[in-house]
Amino acid sequence: MNAASPRAGARPHEFDHTHSDVSGGWLRAAVFGAMDGLVTNTSLIAGVGGAGVEAHTVVLSGVAGLVAGAFSMALGEYTSVRTSNEQIDAEVRVEHLSLHKHPEAEESELVETFTAMGMSEPTATAAAAEVHADTERAVDIHITHELGVNPNEKPSPVVAAGSSFLMFSIGAVLPLIPYLLGFESLVAGLAVGGAGLLLAGTLAAHFTAQSRIRSAGRQLLFGMIAVGATYLVGVLIGIGVAG
């Protein structure tokens, strides 16, 4: 069987036409976590280092930022995704109640939805009647068309939190690597952080099928703006303290 042949048991066209998960699960949390970890800790060591403190203080600040940021990101992701899922569940209950109280009106609404999609009215009427023969299926179809989400494919808050925690930690540790290896150089830490930003942008482009160069350059630019601003604040505070 060649590469273009369908797999046994696969649905028609599935063998060469699949989609990534766009429900807002692990990928969004991973990209956000990695970028936040990189930008936050690279900026943090830039600000602390710009103030002229010792390398030990830079490392301590960076590790504290890593731990605090990773837990903050994970808890934030968990709460955000959990709240979003609970909101969808609330809308499902609303739709159940509406179907119970006004079944004819809800079915007419679905007929209008189907005709707006291009079905003829007789076909839309027959399809809506068949959908409404099963209450759970009718609720799913109404929610999907009215809210644009599938109530049966909600992202996992645990997966989002874990992905965010892990990728924030990886991103945050990168600018600390030179210090952890014994190179007490702010320039080296910023360089590694910049390389991490380029890598994160490139990996994000891989999943979104966008230009790798544009994505990497954009992440580096945004990150360097934050790093530059924080470094300037650190320098100014360092001058003020010294004065």
Secondary structure, 3 states (H helix, E strand, C coil): CCCCCCCCCCCCCHHHCCCCCCCCCHHHHHHHHHHHHHHHHHHHHHHHHHCCCCHHHHHHHHHHHHHHHHHHHHHHHHHHHHHHHHHHHHHHHHHHHHHHHCHHHHHHHHHHHHHHCCCCHHHHHHHHHHHCCCHHHHHHHHHHHHHCCCCCCCCCHHHHHHHHHHHHHHHHHHHHHHHHCCCCCHHHHHHHHHHHHHHHHHHHHHHHCCCHHHHHHHHHHHHHHHHHHHHHHHHHHHHHHHC
